[in-house]
Amino acid sequence: MEALLRWAAELGVSDSLSAPASSSCLGRSLVVADFPDAGGRGFAAARDLRRGELVLRVPRAALLTSDRVMADDPRIASCVDAHRPRLSSIQRLIVCLLAEVGKGKSSGWYLYLSQLPTYYTILATFNDFEIEALQVDDAIWVAQKAVSAIRSEWEEAAPLMRELDFKPKLLMFKTWLWAFATVSSRTLHVAWDDAGCLCPIGDLFNYAAPDDDTSSEEQDTEEAMKCQERNVMLEEIKLDSSSERMTDGGYEDSNAYCLYARKRYRKGEQVLLGYGTYTNLELLEHYGFLLDENPNEKTYIQLDSELCTMGTWPKDSLYIHPNGHPSFALLCALRLGATPTNRQKSFSHKIYSGSMLSVENELEVMKRLGSKCVETLQQLPTTAELDGRLVHFLRNLQNSTNWRVDVEQSSFGQEFAAFLRFHSVDLDCTHNQLLVRLLRSLERWELAVRWRCSYKIALTKCVLYCKRLINELSLQ
Ligand SMILES: C[S@@+](CC[C@H](N)C(=O)[O-])C[C@H]1O[C@@H](n2cnc3c(N)ncnc32)[C@H](O)[C@@H]1O
């Protein structure tokens, strides 16, 4: 890591407005630290940071984009250009990334590449067993679609990679998947390339959902304004909450990627970035992790097709919040659905404004929603309670020094036997320590079970919400 920080400093990467010290690009605003429960390797504040303060500047010279790789290597450029019409910008970036990986120590990006994760847990890396463990059809479909899309993209890019004389290992699907996951989970947006850029050092920020710091917004605005006056680099930042930057930074006129503190941080606290507004399934798909508390989580249930088409609400606006409440659009759609067809038109104004129509209508809405959730929960093979215990078991197993004992003492012997069967591992042939391949699969299995568990918890909360409202309305 020291060598990477020195290399980045030479390219002008800095965590302060002044030029970096030659030995490291960090130390004045940020330091690399480990946060085992919140993303692993990330950044800690090197001192107290103000909201809106510039914390990292990465000049264009340090950004890895396909343009940059091609500009530095005419052979890659001519091959990629010849295939350009058939390949997407993401496929081109992946090929350029792999071409640099193939150069080994002679790549200008070697120090950066050697610090990248060796494996990822995005949905596309899930095998059939792990995908099945998601249990919910929509999620299974998303995972299967992700795997098949990436496989076709790899097949499309194979002729170009062969033309570039990639070594056999670099031509493998497994390697493509690694590169895809690198691009998916680490690129930052730039205007000139849809694939974005790989941003050395800038990609060490872990994620926090964009709106979990809004409470501190007002109190911080004054401070941020003062900070803005002092800091010429902040001229571009819009500090009012309505125009809050989603990514806490961007590529600016100064020809550099600039990243800012999204809130006040105390020294030692993890400095986080809001990559965007994602549900947990989207976080899993693009970044390979889940948030226990995700304010942007949306839980979808199978609704009657009539209900989805009868109003003007987009299908993805019909969901349940993490606290179990139906979204505004779902509530409106349910109210419309519970209104006799001949009266829907006359009530439409009231429905679209979000008003309750009548006690009878609202009772019907809550009954329908509650039973839909109960029905959905009953169709799933396990309960949230059991899933919670399975998560606990899978976590223990990943840190176990004698997995046999842990499995024997648990009530998940059958599930674990199915897992070993899927991996064609004989129970007697393994050592006390599980194979790395199995440990990684356990990690993904745990993610799948955590996801389905939180799905069921949201539906259970929705059932309770409906019951409570039914009770209250019945008393009126
Ligand atoms: C841009 S990288 C951040 C740096 C990364 N931790 C590293 O060591 O290189 C994004 C990845 O970090 C992890 N990550 C980021 N935020 C996280 C969070 N809040 N919880 C768990 N994992 C997180 C995920 O693996 C994600 O794909």
The ligand as a Tripos MOL2 file, in Angstrom:
@<TRIPOS>MOLECULE
LIG
   27    29     1     0     0
SMALL
NO_CHARGES

@<TRIPOS>ATOM
      1 C1        -15.1010    1.2870   -4.1050 C.3       1 LIG1
      2 S1        -14.7410   -0.1130   -3.1900 S.3       1 LIG1
      3 C2        -14.3580    0.5010   -1.5940 C.3       1 LIG1
      4 C3        -13.0390    0.0280   -1.0850 C.3       1 LIG1
      5 C4        -12.9500   -1.4330   -0.7690 C.3       1 LIG1
      6 N1        -13.3920   -1.6850    0.5970 N.3       1 LIG1
      7 C5        -11.5260   -1.9500   -0.9310 C.2       1 LIG1
      8 O1        -10.9860   -2.5600   -0.0090 O.co2     1 LIG1
      9 O2        -10.9710   -1.7950   -1.9920 O.co2     1 LIG1
     10 C6        -16.3520   -0.7380   -3.0280 C.3       1 LIG1
     11 C7        -16.4400   -2.0750   -2.3470 C.3       1 LIG1
     12 O3        -16.2090   -1.9570   -0.9470 O.3       1 LIG1
     13 C8        -17.1160   -2.7690   -0.2120 C.3       1 LIG1
     14 N2        -18.0150   -1.8730    0.5460 N.ar      1 LIG1
     15 C9        -18.1450   -0.5470    0.3870 C.ar      1 LIG1
     16 N3        -19.0080   -0.0330    1.2820 N.ar      1 LIG1
     17 C10       -19.4360   -1.0660    2.0340 C.ar      1 LIG1
     18 C11       -20.3470   -1.1780    3.1330 C.ar      1 LIG1
     19 N4        -20.9790   -0.1220    3.6310 N.pl3     1 LIG1
     20 N5        -20.5380   -2.4140    3.6730 N.ar      1 LIG1
     21 C12       -19.9070   -3.5000    3.1770 C.ar      1 LIG1
     22 N6        -19.0410   -3.4510    2.1240 N.ar      1 LIG1
     23 C13       -18.8090   -2.2480    1.5610 C.ar      1 LIG1
     24 C14       -17.8830   -3.5840   -1.2440 C.3       1 LIG1
     25 O4        -17.1810   -4.7670   -1.4570 O.3       1 LIG1
     26 C15       -17.7950   -2.7070   -2.4730 C.3       1 LIG1
     27 O5        -17.9130   -3.4110   -3.6750 O.3       1 LIG1
@<TRIPOS>BOND
     1     1     2 1
     2     2     3 1
     3     2    10 1
     4     3     4 1
     5     4     5 1
     6     5     6 1
     7     5     7 1
     8     7     8 2
     9     7     9 1
    10    10    11 1
    11    11    12 1
    12    11    26 1
    13    12    13 1
    14    13    14 1
    15    13    24 1
    16    14    15 ar
    17    14    23 ar
    18    15    16 ar
    19    16    17 ar
    20    17    18 ar
    21    17    23 ar
    22    18    19 1
    23    18    20 ar
    24    20    21 ar
    25    21    22 ar
    26    22    23 ar
    27    24    25 1
    28    24    26 1
    29    26    27 1
@<TRIPOS>SUBSTRUCTURE
     1 LIG1         1 GROUP 0 **** ****
